[in-house]
Amino acid sequence: MDVEHPVVPTQYGPVRGVRKLAATGVDYYSFQRIPYVQPPVGELRFKDAQPPKPWTEPLDCTVQGPGGYQYSKLLNKIIGSEDSLHMNVFTKNLDSKQLLPVMLYIHGGAFMRGSSGVEMYGPDYLIQKDVVFVSFNYRIGALGFISFDSPELGLPGNAGLKDQNLALRWVVDNVAYFGGDPKNITLFGESAGGCSVHYHMVSDLSRGLFQRAIVMSGCVLNNWSVVPRRKFSERLAKALGWNGQGGERAALEVLVKADPESIVREQEVLLNENEIENRILFSFGPVIEPYITKNCMIPKDPVEMCREAWSNEIDILIGGNSEEGLFCLNGIKENPSIMSNLKDFEYLVPLELDLVRTSQRCKEVGKQMKKFYYGETEPSFENREGYLTHRSTQLMTDKLFLHGLHRTILSRLNSKKPSKTFLYRFSVDSDTYNHYRIVFCDKNVRGTAHADDLSYIFKNVFNDPPAKDTFEHRAMMNMVGLFSTFASNNGNPNGEQTNEWESIATPAGPFKCLNINNDGLQFIEYPEQERMKFWDSLYSKDKLY
């Protein structure tokens, strides 16, 4: 075997990788841009992905492939390619007789952006442990989540999630060639990636393809996990030149022929004022499929899917960041009217409560929310750097992230055969490593924003690894240690970093969590428990879990 450029077989053909040195000083093998399906281009655009065509000569997998087509806020331009459905495998072990646990990651990005690129998800930290780390791209935005009602078109939606399902199947079939154990796979993801992990946990399409899961800052019971049916596909076609005649088939023809950059450009501005007011966050993402097919991913309301999910019998880690809602501050800075519009609190009432916005009941619930978070004080943009910013952050943290995670725990604990559920809370606050907050919030804002935890699991382009005598280094070792121990210790996260982390035993509460902060690890009563009880009180039991 060529030690510097090893060639590994797969079921579709051989791939050539490259030996690399991690920033943490560990030697490993990198295989990137491995096709796990055919490129969904031309007539295959929007359709369920097809298996790749076999090849015989070693495929060069030494360099990274592009991500999917998307608008990059950071670069302020459209980037990516439709030929992006690739797998990345990072391993220290090419011995198929000594198989290591597999950690398979799904990236986030609101189902509209993001990729598995090493500029954000470098393997350098995880590869210190005895695991095989795998990541991949899937279709995002309209290209991944177009949905039409007509069964004749065969596009019920969720192609991006079905890409993920095929990626899972590729890993099961091929990871042993890279020294990974196909019977010991931990699926994990953050934000839309965490929501994706949870969809695979509740969908029969992915039954049995992994043995445990880590759900980070996103789940199917978050209010953004399902895009409401607002004819977004037809509206996109009209924006791209469809004249409204000929029904869905004519709309689809326009979309299939459209330039992908035009699709991305128009999908970014598709939401109307009413949808923005109702806090619909994006136009294309997971949908409840309008009819059932053999590849159906989401056949009904996720609340119902959770009750009978096959994954209630597997162990999971689940948690989020203490100030997830800080990511909203950038939008407030760009559009100050958002804060003044908070006087209309009925627009923050969860859509899944099915309350008419103009109804008296909806207004009453809105007033309850306003009083709980702000008391008698009016929220305003001018006050956002002080106490009111803190309360606004808590409100958006709970509404968009934590209460959905809380409902997921309740659903699991009330199922017939619940397995272990370990709750964590990430609250590390660094001047240099909390990259999301640093990039998207004002420099004087403190806290642990949405996605700040990623810098402690993955190497990224913003920083070198933290120095060994810092709390940031300890936080990185804690996160990597806890997650990899869970993956390799049969679903038990105790051992390397802590022996105190207990699973949640009863839905009665109070819940206890492993708190991960600047001081290390503490097993404590969940600090957000009272806020979760308030949100619980807004739901009837059949809608809560």
HUGI-V372127 format. One record per helix or strand. SS is the DSSP state (h for helix, s for strand). FROM is the first residue (numbers start at 0). TO is the last residue. Records with the same first field share a line. If there is no record, write none. Layout:
SS->FROM-TO  FROM-TO
//
This chain:
s->6-7  14-15  17-20  26-34  58-59  69-71  76-78  85-90  99-105  121-121  130-135  179-189  211-215  315-320  420-426  458-458  511-516  519-524
h->41-43  117-120  125-127  140-144  150-152  158-177  191-201  203-205  231-238  246-256  259-266  272-276  301-306  309-312  323-333  336-342  344-347  350-352  359-373  380-382  386-412  434-439  451-455  470-487  528-536  540-543
//
